[in-house]
Every structure is written in structure tokens, then in C-alpha cells.
Amino acid sequence: MAVVIIVGVGIVTGIAVIFPTIDSLSGSTSSSLTLAEYNELTTGMSYQEVVAILGRGGVEQSRASIAGSTTVMYTWSGSGTANMNAMFQDNRLVTKAQFGLK
């Protein structure tokens, strides 16, 4: 059962921002996320290509649609506090960041 708490939804001249549900914040953890996998990710890859490298989907943290373009940020948890995030615009990787991956 998904619990949805609407923190805010804004629609202003074609801009829609959707905040994640409580369920999507919990995420899954796995010690299999590595720096080597992170380093394989390159700008322009599709979300499906990233999932194939990492071995699992990310947890959607935010989604915004502006003027026909959609931007989505996902996070992946690793061992302990290690994690990474990736931002996709129109299903193409545009930026990534990591903390503590080995």
C-alpha cells in the first residue's frame, strides 16, 4: 500500500513539479554498488542502460516537466552511507554524483 503525502504540487505556466511519495523515499540498499560501476556511467546514457550497469533501478526522488522536457533524479544506496545519484533529462543521463563508493 502506498502512502501519499502531498507536500506541494505546483503548476505555473506549464511547469509541474511532483514530489516523491513516502514509499519512494525508503529505497533499497545494497553493498553491490561500486565505484567501478559508477565510473562506467557516461553522459547521454538512457536510464535503462544505467540500470543494466548497476543491476537495479534507482529510487525516484524528484520529477519536473518544463516546456515538454522531463527531468528526473534517482538515487541508489550502497554499503553504509555510500550512495550515488543521477539526473536524467528526457531519459538521458546529464549529471551524476557519488559519496563513499569503493
C-alpha positions in Angstrom: 0.0 0.0 0.0 1.4 3.4 -1.0 1.0 6.3 1.4 0.9 9.6 -0.4 1.5 12.8 1.3 1.3 15.8 -1.0 3.9 18.3 0.2 3.3 20.5 -2.8 2.4 20.4 -6.4 2.8 23.5 -8.5 1.6 24.2 -11.9 2.6 27.6 -13.2 2.6 28.3 -17.0 3.4 24.8 -18.0 5.7 23.9 -15.1 4.7 20.9 -13.0 6.8 19.6 -10.0 5.9 16.3 -8.4 7.4 15.4 -5.1 8.1 11.7 -4.1 5.8 9.6 -2.0 6.9 8.4 1.4 7.3 4.9 0.0 9.8 6.1 -2.7 12.0 7.6 0.0 12.7 4.3 1.7 14.7 2.9 -1.2 16.6 -0.3 -1.3 20.1 -0.8 0.0 22.8 -3.0 -1.5 26.5 -3.3 -0.9 26.9 -4.3 -4.6 27.0 -0.6 -5.7 30.7 0.1 -6.6 32.8 3.0 -7.7 33.8 0.9 -10.8 30.1 0.7 -11.8 29.6 4.4 -11.2 32.6 5.2 -13.4 31.1 3.2 -16.3 28.2 5.6 -16.4 28.6 8.3 -19.1 26.6 11.3 -20.1 23.9 10.5 -22.7 23.2 7.0 -21.4 19.5 6.1 -21.1 18.0 5.2 -17.7 17.7 1.6 -18.9 21.4 1.5 -19.8 22.3 2.8 -16.3 20.1 0.2 -14.6 21.7 -2.6 -16.7 25.2 -1.5 -15.4 24.1 -1.0 -11.8 21.9 -4.1 -11.7 18.9 -2.4 -10.2 16.7 0.6 -10.6 17.1 3.8 -8.6 14.6 5.4 -6.2 12.9 8.4 -7.9 13.5 11.5 -5.8 12.1 14.2 -8.0 10.5 14.8 -11.3 9.9 18.1 -13.1 8.3 18.7 -16.5 9.0 22.1 -18.1 8.1 23.1 -21.7 7.8 19.5 -22.9 11.1 18.3 -21.3 11.2 16.0 -18.3 13.9 15.9 -15.7 14.1 13.0 -13.1 16.6 12.5 -10.3 17.2 8.9 -8.9 19.3 7.8 -6.0 21.0 4.4 -5.3 22.2 3.3 -1.9 25.3 1.3 -1.3 27.1 0.0 1.7 26.8 2.1 4.9 26.4 5.7 3.9 27.7 5.2 0.4 25.3 6.4 -2.3 25.0 7.9 -5.8 22.5 10.0 -7.6 21.9 10.6 -11.3 19.8 13.1 -13.1 18.1 12.3 -16.4 16.7 14.8 -18.9 14.3 13.2 -21.4 15.7 9.8 -20.4 19.3 10.7 -21.0 21.9 11.0 -18.2 23.0 14.6 -17.8 24.8 14.5 -14.4 25.8 12.1 -11.6 27.4 12.3 -8.2 28.6 9.8 -5.6 29.7 9.7 -2.0 31.7 6.9 -0.4 31.6 4.3 -3.1 34.6 1.9 -3.2 
